[in-house]
Amino acid sequence: MKKWIIVSGLLCLLLLIGSVSAEQMSISGVIVDEKTYASMAPSYTDKLIKSYGPVPVYDNDQKVVSKGIMAGITSFSERDALYKKLHNLYETTKDSVNKQYSYPDGPVLAYGYDALGSVAIGLIENRTVDLETLDGIYLIVSTEAKKQGIDDIAVIFYKEQIAQLNLGRGDAWMPIIGSVQDTSYIGTPAGHHNHKPVMQPLY
């Protein structure tokens, strides 16, 4: 009898913990929170050059009007599946984009994807880039996206600064929306940066 009471008590405790956890998930389980949208707003507003597909839309006060592709994502598993597809898309297109369009021969300084589900492409600021170039990059991305199961890929082109290499120890540098860009000059002696940088995802 005593053993049965202990087992019953443990089962009730586990059920109680499970119901509390489920309740907390329903309250705080936000797929992409408002802080994330707010932190990325400049790349979709002030810095935006051109967008393709279902990207987030902001008003004049940088408040979200439409969540873009994320509006159709209702669970963490769907979100993570999208991120996995975007990562695969990045891996299969980075060499083509790098070879044809990366700086210094082309305008692309940053290439990857962000937490809002968009392929994010940073173009060197203060340089005019024609529509044919944008369409060419988009064609590479969209063609491969369809192979990855993304029929309507969200893509943004935004203004990007060239990294400042002479910053002081206390200076901050945030060149990438939502992350940090990692570049390296593979196989190049120090001081001889003739090779194009290796671009990494922007998540």
C-alpha positions as CSV (number, residue, x, y, z in Angstrom):
1,M,0.0,0.0,0.0
2,K,2.8,2.4,1.0
3,K,4.7,1.6,-2.2
4,W,1.5,2.3,-4.3
5,I,1.1,5.7,-2.6
6,I,4.7,6.6,-3.4
7,V,4.4,5.5,-7.1
8,S,1.1,7.5,-7.4
9,G,2.6,10.5,-5.9
10,L,5.5,10.4,-8.3
11,L,3.2,10.0,-11.3
12,C,1.1,13.0,-10.1
13,L,4.3,15.1,-9.7
14,L,5.5,14.1,-13.2
15,L,2.1,15.0,-14.7
16,L,2.1,18.3,-12.9
17,I,5.6,19.2,-14.1
18,G,4.6,18.2,-17.7
19,S,1.5,20.4,-17.6
20,V,3.5,23.4,-16.3
21,S,6.1,23.0,-18.9
22,A,3.5,22.7,-21.7
23,E,1.8,25.8,-20.3
24,Q,5.1,27.7,-20.3
25,M,5.8,26.6,-23.8
26,S,2.4,27.9,-25.0
27,I,3.1,31.3,-23.4
28,S,6.7,31.8,-24.2
29,G,7.2,29.6,-27.3
30,V,7.7,32.3,-29.9
31,I,9.2,31.0,-33.1
32,V,11.1,34.3,-33.8
33,D,10.7,37.0,-31.1
34,E,10.2,40.7,-31.6
35,K,13.7,41.6,-30.5
36,T,15.0,39.6,-33.5
37,Y,12.8,41.4,-35.9
38,A,13.8,44.7,-34.3
39,S,17.5,44.0,-34.5
40,M,17.3,43.2,-38.2
41,A,15.0,46.0,-39.2
42,P,17.7,48.3,-40.7
43,S,18.6,45.7,-43.3
44,Y,15.0,45.5,-44.4
45,T,14.4,49.3,-44.3
46,D,17.2,51.9,-44.4
47,K,19.9,49.6,-45.9
48,L,17.6,47.7,-48.2
49,I,18.5,47.8,-51.9
50,K,16.1,45.2,-53.3
51,S,14.1,42.2,-52.1
52,Y,12.6,39.2,-53.8
53,G,9.9,36.8,-52.4
54,P,8.2,36.8,-49.1
55,V,10.5,38.9,-46.9
56,P,9.4,40.7,-43.7
57,V,7.9,44.1,-44.3
58,Y,8.3,47.0,-41.8
59,D,6.5,50.4,-41.6
60,N,8.2,53.8,-41.4
61,D,8.8,53.3,-37.6
62,Q,10.6,50.0,-38.3
63,K,7.7,48.0,-36.8
64,V,6.8,44.7,-38.4
65,V,3.8,44.8,-40.7
66,S,4.3,41.4,-42.3
67,K,6.5,38.5,-41.0
68,G,7.3,37.2,-44.5
69,I,8.1,33.6,-44.9
70,M,8.0,33.1,-41.1
71,A,4.3,33.9,-41.0
72,G,3.7,30.4,-42.3
73,I,5.9,28.8,-39.7
74,T,3.9,27.5,-36.7
75,S,6.3,25.2,-34.9
76,F,10.0,25.0,-33.8
77,S,10.4,21.9,-36.0
78,E,9.2,23.8,-39.1
79,R,11.5,26.7,-38.3
80,D,14.5,24.4,-37.8
81,A,13.6,22.5,-41.0
82,L,13.6,25.8,-42.9
83,Y,17.0,26.8,-41.4
84,K,18.4,23.4,-42.4
85,K,17.2,24.0,-46.0
86,L,18.7,27.5,-46.0
87,H,22.0,26.1,-44.7
88,N,22.1,23.5,-47.5
89,L,21.2,26.2,-50.0
90,Y,24.1,28.3,-48.7
91,E,26.5,25.4,-49.0
92,T,25.5,24.6,-52.5
93,T,25.5,28.2,-53.8
94,K,28.4,29.9,-52.0
95,D,31.0,28.9,-54.5
96,S,29.0,30.1,-57.5
97,V,28.2,33.5,-55.8
98,N,31.7,33.9,-54.5
99,K,33.3,33.1,-57.9
100,Q,31.1,35.4,-60.0
101,Y,30.1,38.2,-57.7
102,S,32.3,38.6,-54.5
103,Y,34.4,41.6,-53.7
104,P,36.8,42.9,-55.0
105,D,35.7,41.8,-58.5
106,G,32.1,42.1,-57.7
107,P,29.8,43.9,-55.2
108,V,29.1,41.1,-52.7
109,L,30.7,41.5,-49.3
110,A,28.4,39.2,-47.3
111,Y,26.4,36.1,-48.3
112,G,24.3,33.8,-46.1
113,Y,20.9,33.7,-44.4
114,D,19.3,35.2,-41.4
115,A,17.0,34.2,-38.5
116,L,14.0,35.7,-40.4
117,G,14.3,33.0,-43.1
118,S,15.7,35.2,-45.8
119,V,18.8,34.8,-47.9
120,A,20.8,37.9,-47.0
121,I,23.3,39.4,-49.4
122,G,25.3,42.4,-48.4
123,L,26.6,44.6,-51.3
124,I,29.3,47.2,-50.9
125,E,27.8,50.5,-50.1
126,N,28.3,53.6,-52.2
127,R,28.6,51.5,-55.4
128,T,25.8,51.4,-57.9
129,V,24.8,47.8,-58.8
130,D,22.6,47.2,-61.8
131,L,19.4,45.2,-61.9
132,E,21.0,42.6,-64.2
133,T,23.6,41.8,-61.5
134,L,20.9,41.5,-58.8
135,D,18.8,39.3,-61.0
136,G,21.8,37.1,-61.8
137,I,22.6,36.5,-58.2
138,Y,18.9,35.8,-57.4
139,L,18.7,33.3,-60.3
140,I,21.5,31.3,-58.8
141,V,19.8,31.3,-55.4
142,S,16.2,30.7,-56.6
143,T,17.2,27.9,-59.0
144,E,18.9,25.9,-56.2
145,A,16.2,26.8,-53.7
146,K,13.6,25.0,-55.7
147,K,15.8,21.9,-55.7
148,Q,15.9,22.2,-51.9
149,G,12.1,22.4,-51.7
150,I,11.7,26.1,-51.3
151,D,9.5,27.3,-54.1
152,D,9.3,31.0,-53.1
153,I,12.7,31.9,-51.6
154,A,13.0,35.2,-49.7
155,V,16.1,37.2,-50.7
156,I,17.3,40.6,-49.6
157,F,20.1,42.7,-51.0
158,Y,21.3,45.3,-48.5
159,K,24.1,47.9,-48.1
160,E,27.2,46.6,-46.4
161,Q,30.3,48.4,-45.2
162,I,33.8,47.2,-45.9
163,A,35.3,45.9,-42.6
164,Q,37.6,48.4,-40.8
165,L,40.8,46.7,-40.1
166,N,42.3,49.5,-37.9
167,L,39.7,49.4,-35.1
168,G,40.9,49.9,-31.5
169,R,40.5,47.3,-28.8
170,G,37.3,48.9,-27.4
171,D,35.6,49.6,-30.8
172,A,32.6,47.5,-31.9
173,W,32.0,46.2,-35.4
174,M,28.7,44.6,-36.5
175,P,28.9,44.1,-40.2
176,I,26.3,41.3,-40.5
177,I,22.6,41.3,-39.5
178,G,22.2,39.0,-36.6
179,S,25.7,37.7,-36.5
180,V,29.4,38.2,-37.3
181,Q,31.1,37.5,-40.7
182,D,34.1,35.3,-40.6
183,T,36.6,35.7,-43.4
184,S,40.0,34.2,-44.0
185,Y,42.6,34.3,-46.8
186,I,43.6,30.7,-47.3
187,G,47.1,29.9,-48.4
188,T,48.1,33.6,-48.4
189,P,51.3,34.9,-46.6
190,A,50.6,37.6,-44.1
191,G,50.2,41.0,-45.7
192,H,49.4,39.6,-49.2
193,H,45.6,39.5,-49.4
194,N,45.0,38.7,-53.0
195,H,42.5,35.9,-52.6
196,K,38.8,36.4,-52.1
197,P,37.4,36.0,-48.6
198,V,35.6,32.8,-47.6
199,M,32.1,33.7,-46.8
200,Q,30.2,32.1,-43.9
201,P,26.4,31.8,-43.0
202,L,24.8,34.9,-41.4
203,Y,22.8,33.1,-38.7
